[in-house]
Amino acid sequence: MSGVVAAFAALVSVAVIGYLIGTVGLLRASDELVLSRLAFFVATPALMFVTVSRADLATIFSPVLLTQVVAVACAQLVFVLVSRLVWRRDRRETTIGALASSYVNAGNLGVPISIYVLGDGALVAPILLFQLIVLTPVSFLILDKGGRSKRAALLLPLRNPLTVASLLGLALAAGGISLPVPVMRPVELLGGAAVPVALLAYGLSLYGSRRASTDPTDSTTRDPNGAGRDVALAVALKAVVQPAVAYLTARLALGLDGGDLLAATLFAALPTAQNIYVYAVNYDTGRRLARSTILLTTGLSIPIMTTIGAVLG
């Protein structure tokens, strides 16, 4: 237990440093975008490529993935039923809400937790791939009104560097291929920056989100989409229901315990991914719903995941 708590303490400490950097003005809240892009497009793909290429395939495709699929399906089903049948929300706003209720921040926060808390960065790879290859294209097909072809939506994951890096690493692992040390060393150096840069960006985003939430000039606070009850439902589903379903599925249905049970519950407790807000802005629907859910689940995730780690670790 102490090892899990200590690992969480290290991750939280770096995130707090990112928050303090924003507070003292060393970096601006808008600089979070630069750090996030560095982590997303360069450092994290390098880390995922190295980690997955050296991973045991049996470890990557463990029953943990099944628990996440079940938890995502349950959270999305509840939100869709309430949104469509009770509140009569339209199709696109319901889709954003369903994503906000279930789509986890597997990149910026899931990778550090997978490495430093669970001890295996490859554990998060199938969840990343599931979200990018299945959830994202299907969601875009629903959100689009004929503007994007089905073929373009289905090929969209191949434009994501995390997907490409993970698939390339998976191909090497499946083929038992090891690249020469001179080739892997610079990739390893880049990958070493992924966790600290992502956590600093995460902390800086918390500072930026706090400022934006109290800024009356921020247009997203005046967005009529995403009323308070939609946000409350999405937050409850993401922060409480999803990890609970993952735990029960892992424990009772699959008989998991130890590290697998901890991984299943922790991954489901990750906060809503920031790119859901990007989708909301792009499709001009549910912006406040997406932003508020991201902000609240991000704030709640640290105590929730620390508690899970202390209890199950």
Secondary structure per residue as TSV (DSSP state, phi and psi in degrees):
chain	resnum	aa	ss	phi	psi
A	1	M	-	360.0	-42.5
A	2	S	H	-62.8	-34.4
A	3	G	H	-66.2	-39.6
A	4	V	H	-66.9	-45.6
A	5	V	H	-62.4	-41.1
A	6	A	H	-63.6	-38.8
A	7	A	H	-65.3	-42.2
A	8	F	H	-63.2	-40.1
A	9	A	H	-60.7	-38.6
A	10	A	H	-66.1	-43.5
A	11	L	H	-65.5	-44.8
A	12	V	H	-63.2	-37.7
A	13	S	H	-61.2	-42.9
A	14	V	H	-67.4	-39.4
A	15	A	H	-63.8	-38.8
A	16	V	H	-63.8	-38.5
A	17	I	H	-60.1	-41.9
A	18	G	H	-60.5	-40.6
A	19	Y	H	-64.5	-42.9
A	20	L	H	-67.2	-34.3
A	21	I	H	-59.9	-41.1
A	22	G	H	-68.9	-37.5
A	23	T	H	-64.3	-42.9
A	24	V	H	-83.8	-6.4
A	25	G	T	85.3	11.7
A	26	L	S	-63.3	-39.0
A	27	L	S	-127.8	149.5
A	28	R	-	-84.2	158.3
A	29	A	G	-57.5	-34.3
A	30	S	G	-68.3	-20.0
A	31	D	G	-70.1	-13.5
A	32	E	H	-57.7	-32.5
A	33	L	H	-63.8	-40.0
A	34	V	H	-64.0	-47.8
A	35	L	H	-63.1	-41.4
A	36	S	H	-64.5	-40.7
A	37	R	H	-66.8	-38.8
A	38	L	H	-61.4	-44.9
A	39	A	I	-67.2	-43.5
A	40	F	I	-73.1	-43.6
A	41	F	I	-92.5	-19.9
A	42	V	I	-122.8	-65.3
A	43	A	I	-70.8	-49.3
A	44	T	H	-67.0	-41.2
A	45	P	H	-58.5	-38.6
A	46	A	H	-63.4	-43.5
A	47	L	H	-63.6	-44.1
A	48	M	H	-65.9	-37.9
A	49	F	H	-61.8	-48.4
A	50	V	H	-64.1	-46.0
A	51	T	H	-65.9	-48.3
A	52	V	H	-70.4	-35.8
A	53	S	H	-64.8	-22.9
A	54	R	T	-106.0	6.1
A	55	A	S	-87.8	158.3
A	56	D	-	-81.4	122.7
A	57	L	H	-59.6	-32.6
A	58	A	H	-64.4	-32.8
A	59	T	H	-72.7	-40.4
A	60	I	H	-63.4	-50.5
A	61	F	T	-96.7	61.1
A	62	S	-	-86.5	172.1
A	63	P	T	-63.2	-10.5
A	64	V	H	-57.9	-38.5
A	65	L	H	-60.9	-40.8
A	66	L	H	-61.9	-39.2
A	67	T	H	-63.0	-36.2
A	68	Q	H	-69.7	-39.9
A	69	V	H	-63.2	-43.3
A	70	V	H	-64.1	-44.4
A	71	A	H	-65.3	-41.3
A	72	V	H	-63.1	-45.2
A	73	A	H	-61.5	-42.1
A	74	C	H	-65.7	-46.0
A	75	A	H	-62.9	-45.0
A	76	Q	H	-67.1	-39.6
A	77	L	H	-61.8	-45.0
A	78	V	H	-62.4	-45.7
A	79	F	H	-64.2	-43.3
A	80	V	H	-63.2	-44.3
A	81	L	H	-62.2	-46.0
A	82	V	I	-68.7	-44.6
A	83	S	I	-64.8	-45.0
A	84	R	I	-81.9	-43.8
A	85	L	I	-87.5	-32.3
A	86	V	I	-97.7	-50.8
A	87	W	S	-93.4	-8.8
A	88	R	-	58.0	39.3
A	89	R	-	-72.8	155.7
A	90	D	-	-76.8	171.3
A	91	R	H	-60.8	-42.4
A	92	R	H	-72.9	-42.5
A	93	E	H	-66.1	-36.2
A	94	T	H	-63.4	-38.7
A	95	T	H	-63.8	-44.4
A	96	I	H	-61.5	-42.1
A	97	G	H	-63.8	-40.2
A	98	A	H	-64.3	-40.0
A	99	L	H	-66.6	-43.5
A	100	A	H	-62.4	-27.1
A	101	S	T	-81.7	-8.4
A	102	S	T	-146.8	-22.2
A	103	Y	-	-82.7	109.8
A	104	V	B	-88.5	155.1
A	105	N	-	-80.0	73.1
A	106	A	I	-77.4	-18.8
A	107	G	I	-85.2	-69.9
A	108	N	I	-66.0	-32.4
A	109	L	I	-114.2	-33.3
A	110	G	I	-65.8	-39.8
A	111	V	H	-63.6	-49.5
A	112	P	H	-58.6	-40.7
A	113	I	H	-66.3	-40.8
A	114	S	H	-60.8	-38.3
A	115	I	H	-80.1	-53.2
A	116	Y	H	-89.2	-24.0
A	117	V	T	-98.7	-44.8
A	118	L	S	-94.4	-16.3
A	119	G	S	81.1	10.8
A	120	D	-	-151.7	104.9
A	121	G	G	-65.3	-19.5
A	122	A	G	-74.3	-15.6
A	123	L	G	-62.6	-31.4
A	124	V	G	-84.3	-12.5
A	125	A	H	-57.2	-47.6
A	126	P	H	-64.6	-29.4
A	127	I	H	-70.5	-42.9
A	128	L	H	-56.6	-47.4
A	129	L	H	-65.8	-41.0
A	130	F	H	-60.4	-44.5
A	131	Q	I	-67.6	-41.8
A	132	L	I	-80.2	-31.8
A	133	I	I	-93.8	-28.4
A	134	V	I	-108.8	-61.2
A	135	L	I	-63.5	-46.2
A	136	T	H	-64.5	-52.8
A	137	P	H	-60.9	-41.1
A	138	V	H	-62.9	-41.7
A	139	S	H	-63.4	-41.4
A	140	F	H	-65.9	-35.9
A	141	L	H	-63.8	-34.9
A	142	I	H	-75.8	-40.4
A	143	L	H	-70.9	-34.6
A	144	D	-	-70.4	147.7
A	145	K	S	-114.5	53.3
A	146	G	S	86.4	-0.4
A	147	G	S	-75.3	-30.0
A	148	R	S	-117.9	133.3
A	149	S	-	-70.4	157.2
A	150	K	H	-61.0	-37.9
A	151	R	H	-63.0	-42.2
A	152	A	H	-64.3	-39.7
A	153	A	H	-66.1	-40.6
A	154	L	H	-69.7	-29.7
A	155	L	H	-86.4	-6.5
A	156	L	G	-56.9	-40.6
A	157	P	G	-57.2	-28.0
A	158	L	G	-71.8	-9.7
A	159	R	G	-91.5	-3.6
A	160	N	-	-92.3	123.1
A	161	P	H	-63.6	-31.2
A	162	L	H	-67.4	-39.3
A	163	T	H	-64.6	-48.4
A	164	V	H	-61.7	-46.4
A	165	A	H	-62.8	-42.9
A	166	S	H	-66.2	-41.4
A	167	L	H	-66.9	-39.1
A	168	L	H	-64.3	-44.3
A	169	G	H	-62.7	-38.9
A	170	L	H	-63.8	-39.2
A	171	A	H	-63.8	-41.1
A	172	L	H	-65.6	-42.5
A	173	A	H	-64.0	-42.5
A	174	A	H	-65.8	-34.5
A	175	G	H	-88.8	-1.7
A	176	G	T	63.9	32.1
A	177	I	-	-97.9	132.7
A	178	S	-	-117.9	122.9
A	179	L	-	-75.9	153.5
A	180	P	-	-59.4	150.4
A	181	V	H	-56.4	-43.7
A	182	P	H	-60.7	-25.6
A	183	V	H	-80.2	-41.2
A	184	M	H	-78.3	-27.8
A	185	R	H	-60.4	-48.0
A	186	P	H	-64.8	-31.8
A	187	V	H	-66.4	-40.2
A	188	E	H	-63.6	-40.0
A	189	L	H	-62.7	-43.7
A	190	L	H	-64.2	-42.0
A	191	G	H	-63.8	-29.3
A	192	G	H	-64.2	-21.3
A	193	A	T	-85.1	-11.3
A	194	A	H	-61.6	-50.9
A	195	V	H	-66.5	-53.2
A	196	P	H	-62.5	-39.5
A	197	V	H	-66.0	-42.3
A	198	A	H	-64.2	-40.5
A	199	L	H	-70.5	-38.2
A	200	L	H	-62.7	-42.4
A	201	A	H	-64.0	-37.7
A	202	Y	H	-62.3	-47.2
A	203	G	H	-63.6	-41.1
A	204	L	H	-66.2	-33.5
A	205	S	H	-67.7	-33.4
A	206	L	H	-63.3	-41.0
A	207	Y	H	-65.5	-44.7
A	208	G	H	-65.1	-37.8
A	209	S	H	-67.9	-37.3
A	210	R	H	-64.5	-41.2
A	211	R	H	-66.5	-43.7
A	212	A	H	-65.1	-35.2
A	213	S	H	-69.3	-18.6
A	214	T	T	-109.4	8.7
A	215	D	-	-95.3	109.7
A	216	P	T	-67.0	-15.3
A	217	T	T	-87.3	-6.8
A	218	D	-	-73.4	119.0
A	219	S	G	-62.8	-26.5
A	220	T	G	-68.8	-24.4
A	221	T	G	-74.9	-15.4
A	222	R	G	-103.8	4.1
A	223	D	-	-65.1	121.9
A	224	P	S	-69.0	-19.5
A	225	N	S	-73.0	150.4
A	226	G	S	77.6	63.5
A	227	A	-	-66.9	170.2
A	228	G	H	-57.9	-38.3
A	229	R	H	-69.9	-31.1
A	230	D	H	-64.2	-44.4
A	231	V	H	-63.4	-45.3
A	232	A	H	-59.8	-42.6
A	233	L	H	-65.9	-45.1
A	234	A	H	-62.0	-42.8
A	235	V	H	-65.6	-43.6
A	236	A	H	-62.3	-42.0
A	237	L	I	-65.5	-43.8
A	238	K	I	-72.3	-46.6
A	239	A	I	-82.8	-27.8
A	240	V	I	-117.0	-54.7
A	241	V	I	-67.2	-46.3
A	242	Q	H	-60.9	-50.2
A	243	P	H	-64.8	-32.9
A	244	A	H	-65.2	-44.1
A	245	V	H	-64.2	-42.1
A	246	A	H	-61.9	-42.7
A	247	Y	H	-62.9	-48.9
A	248	L	H	-64.4	-39.5
A	249	T	I	-63.4	-45.1
A	250	A	I	-66.2	-43.7
A	251	R	I	-77.7	-50.3
A	252	L	I	-90.6	-42.2
A	253	A	I	-82.6	-39.8
A	254	L	S	-105.2	-10.2
A	255	G	-	68.1	28.9
A	256	L	-	-79.6	152.9
A	257	D	-	-150.8	-179.6
A	258	G	H	62.0	-134.7
A	259	G	H	-64.3	-36.3
A	260	D	H	-66.6	-41.2
A	261	L	H	-65.1	-41.4
A	262	L	H	-63.6	-45.3
A	263	A	H	-61.9	-45.2
A	264	A	H	-59.8	-43.3
A	265	T	H	-74.3	-41.5
A	266	L	H	-64.3	-45.4
A	267	F	H	-62.5	-37.9
A	268	A	H	-70.5	-22.9
A	269	A	T	-87.2	-2.3
A	270	L	S	-60.3	147.2
A	271	P	-	-71.6	169.5
A	272	T	B	-62.1	136.9
A	273	A	-	-70.8	143.5
A	274	Q	T	-63.8	-25.3
A	275	N	H	-69.7	-11.2
A	276	I	H	-65.7	-34.6
A	277	Y	H	-66.9	-37.2
A	278	V	H	-60.9	-42.6
A	279	Y	H	-63.0	-41.9
A	280	A	H	-63.1	-41.7
A	281	V	H	-66.9	-43.2
A	282	N	H	-61.2	-37.8
A	283	Y	T	-100.7	4.7
A	284	D	T	52.1	52.0
A	285	T	S	-155.3	139.9
A	286	G	S	62.9	31.0
A	287	R	H	-64.7	-47.8
A	288	R	H	-66.2	-38.4
A	289	L	H	-56.9	-47.6
A	290	A	H	-65.7	-49.0
A	291	R	H	-65.1	-44.3
A	292	S	H	-65.9	-39.0
A	293	T	H	-65.6	-42.2
A	294	I	H	-60.8	-47.0
A	295	L	H	-61.3	-48.6
A	296	L	H	-70.8	-42.8
A	297	T	H	-69.2	-30.9
A	298	T	H	-65.7	-44.4
A	299	G	H	-65.8	-37.9
A	300	L	H	-76.4	-25.2
A	301	S	H	-64.2	-35.5
A	302	I	H	-64.0	-54.3
A	303	P	H	-64.5	-35.5
A	304	I	H	-65.8	-48.3
A	305	M	H	-70.1	-33.4
A	306	T	H	-64.5	-41.0
A	307	T	H	-64.4	-44.6
A	308	I	H	-59.3	-44.0
A	309	G	H	-62.5	-39.9
A	310	A	H	-69.1	-37.1
A	311	V	H	-78.8	-45.0
A	312	L	H	-94.2	-15.7
A	313	G	-	-74.1	360.0
